[in-house]
Amino acid sequence: MLVKLWFYLAAGLGLSATALGAYGAHGLAASGVAGHLVSAFNTAVQYQFHHALALLLVTLALRWRPQPLLHLAAAFFALGVLLFSGSIYALVLFGTKGIGWLPPLGGVGFMAGWLSLLLAGRAWLRSE
């Protein structure tokens, strides 16, 4: 059941990253948003896209060889996208103030996801 959630979330994050990337490339610049904010928005899109793909790969790995550390990696990747990319989108699109502490937490979520994936892979390699 949880594997299905991760799969649909990965696909949704990929879809929305594509849409947001198109908006960032065409809509933000045309609307007069400052260059540094457009750059931050594009960085958020890139990180979302990379971690949507990572989440998809984790989902496929879970279908192949279920492991709790892989679920943990998936959860951290999802949390990282929400905190990192989501807070940057909110800042750029809505002018949300006072959330500058969220992107670093999202970055920690990304790193924790990659560490969980590393530990899962280490366990796989030791078992073969």
C-alpha positions in Angstrom: 0.0 0.0 0.0 2.8 2.5 0.9 4.7 1.6 -2.2 1.7 2.8 -4.3 1.7 6.1 -2.4 5.4 6.6 -3.1 4.8 5.8 -6.8 1.9 8.2 -7.2 3.7 10.9 -5.3 6.8 10.5 -7.5 4.7 10.7 -10.6 2.8 13.8 -9.2 6.1 15.5 -8.2 7.5 14.9 -11.7 4.4 16.2 -13.3 4.2 19.3 -11.2 8.0 20.0 -11.5 7.5 20.0 -15.3 4.6 22.4 -15.1 6.3 24.6 -12.5 9.5 24.6 -14.6 7.5 25.8 -17.7 5.9 28.5 -15.6 9.2 29.6 -14.2 10.8 29.7 -17.7 7.9 31.6 -19.3 5.5 33.1 -16.8 7.8 34.4 -14.0 10.2 36.3 -16.2 7.3 37.8 -18.2 5.6 39.0 -15.0 8.6 41.0 -13.9 9.7 38.9 -11.0 13.3 39.8 -9.9 16.0 37.7 -11.5 17.3 36.3 -8.2 13.8 35.0 -7.4 13.4 33.4 -10.8 16.8 31.7 -10.1 15.6 30.5 -6.7 12.4 29.2 -8.3 14.3 27.3 -10.9 16.6 25.8 -8.3 13.5 24.6 -6.4 12.2 23.0 -9.6 15.5 21.3 -10.3 15.6 19.8 -6.8 12.0 18.7 -7.0 12.6 17.0 -10.3 15.8 15.2 -9.1 14.1 14.0 -6.0 10.9 12.9 -7.9 13.2 10.7 -10.0 15.0 9.4 -6.8 11.6 8.7 -5.2 10.6 6.8 -8.4 13.8 4.7 -8.2 13.3 4.0 -4.5 9.7 2.9 -5.3 11.0 0.5 -8.0 13.6 -0.8 -5.5 10.9 -1.4 -3.0 9.0 -3.6 -5.5 12.1 -5.6 -6.1 13.4 -5.9 -2.5 11.3 -4.4 0.3 13.3 -2.8 3.1 12.4 -0.3 5.9 15.3 1.9 5.0 13.9 2.4 1.5 10.6 3.6 3.0 12.6 6.0 5.2 14.4 7.3 2.1 11.1 7.8 0.3 9.7 9.7 3.3 12.7 11.9 3.6 12.7 12.7 -0.2 9.1 13.7 0.0 9.6 15.8 3.1 12.6 17.4 1.5 10.6 18.4 -1.6 7.8 19.8 0.6 10.1 21.9 2.8 12.8 22.9 0.3 11.0 23.4 -2.9 7.6 24.2 -1.4 8.9 27.0 0.8 10.8 28.5 -2.1 7.6 28.4 -4.3 5.7 30.1 -1.5 8.3 32.8 -1.2 8.5 33.5 -4.9 4.8 33.1 -5.8 3.1 34.6 -2.7 5.8 36.7 -1.1 5.6 34.5 2.1 7.9 36.0 4.7 9.4 34.3 7.7 9.9 30.9 6.2 13.6 31.2 5.3 14.4 28.5 7.8 12.4 25.8 5.9 14.7 25.3 2.9 17.7 24.2 5.0 15.4 21.7 6.8 14.4 20.4 3.4 18.0 20.1 2.5 18.6 18.0 5.6 15.6 15.9 4.5 17.2 15.3 1.1 20.5 14.4 2.7 18.8 12.0 5.2 17.0 10.4 2.2 20.3 9.8 0.4 21.9 8.5 3.6 19.0 6.1 4.1 19.4 5.0 0.5 23.1 4.5 1.0 22.5 2.4 4.1 19.9 0.3 2.3 22.3 -0.3 -0.5 25.0 -1.2 1.9 22.8 -3.9 3.5 21.9 -5.3 0.0 25.6 -5.5 -0.9 26.5 -7.3 2.3 23.7 -9.8 1.8 24.8 -11.0 -1.6 
